[in-house]
């Protein structure tokens, strides 16, 4: 039962995280750099949950694992774009740090699942 709650919690967290990223993107400046990074950030952040949703409908264990691996890559890419926004001083650190913490926790959860799937 605990694994099921963890999966549900992970999907819910990814969905909320996507909403938080969209909210962040909506308050970024209209600078060209902000908009380009924002587009990439939205794509990578929303891809995390989308790939977990795809995994749920997969037809094999191998396919399931592949979707989790893609979700992990998207989480790592999302970290990159958030750090870039932070270091370029395109947004305040407090909001970015909260999002970085959440995506790191999500990535760690996904990574543990991928390791488990590889060792199963």
N, C-alpha and C positions, 0 to 999 in steps of 0.2 A: 504494500500500500504506500509506503514511503517513497519508492521510486516513482510511482504514478503522480504523487503530489509534487515531487521535484520537477517532473516533466511539465506538469500543468503550470507550476510556478514559473518555470523557465520560459514557457511560451507567453505567459501573462507579462512577465518582466520584459521580454523582448518587444511585445506589443506596446507596452507603456513607454519603453525606451524609444521606440520609433516615434511615438507621439511627442515625446520630449525633444527629440532631434528636430522634428518638424517645427515645433514651437521656437526652438533656437534659430533655425534657418529664417523664420519669419521676422525675427528682430535684427538680423544682421544688416549691416549697411548695404547700400546699393553699389559700393565699390565693385569693380570687375573682379578683383581677387576674391572678395567675400562671396560673390555669387557663384564663381567657378568652384570654390572649395565647398560651398553649401550644396551645390548639385551633387558633387561626388559623395559628400557626407550623407546626404539623404539616401542615395543609392546604396551605399555600403551598409548603413545602419538598418534600413528596412529589409535588406537582403538577409540579415541574420534570422529574423523571425520567419520570413518567407521560406527560407530553406528548411527550417525546423518544421514548418507546416507541410512542405513537400515530403519530408522524411516520414511524416506520419502516414502518408498515402503511398509509400514506396512498396514495391512488389517483392523485394528481397532484402536480406540482411546487408548485403554488399551495397545495394543502392541506398539503404537507410544510412549506413556509415558514410557514404560519399556525400550525402546531403549535410550531415553533421560536420564533415570536414570543410565543406564549402562555407557553412555558417561560421565556423571558427576563423577561416580566412577573412570573411567579411567583418568579423568582430575586430580582428587585428588591423584591417584596413581602416575601420572606423576610428580606432585609437590614433592612427597616423593623422587622419584629417582633423581630429579634435586637437591633437598636440600642435599641428600646424597653425590652426586658428589661434591657439593660445600663444604660441611663440611669436606669431606675427602681430600679436596684440590687436586682433580683430574683434575680440570679445573679452568680457571680464573673466578673470581667473576663477572666481567662485563658481559660476555656472558651469564652466568647462570642467573644473575639478570634480564636481558632482557627477557629471556625465562620464568622465574618464573612469571614475571609481565604479560606476555601474557597469560600463562595458567591460571592464577588467574582470569583475565578478561573473558576468555572463560568459565571457571567454573562458574563464577557469572552469565553470560548470560544463561548458561544451567540451573543453579539452579532456576533462575527466571522463565524460561519456565516450569520447572517441578512443581514449586509451582502453577503456573497458571493452568497447566493441572490437578493438584490434586484438585484445588478449582473450576474447571469448572463444 
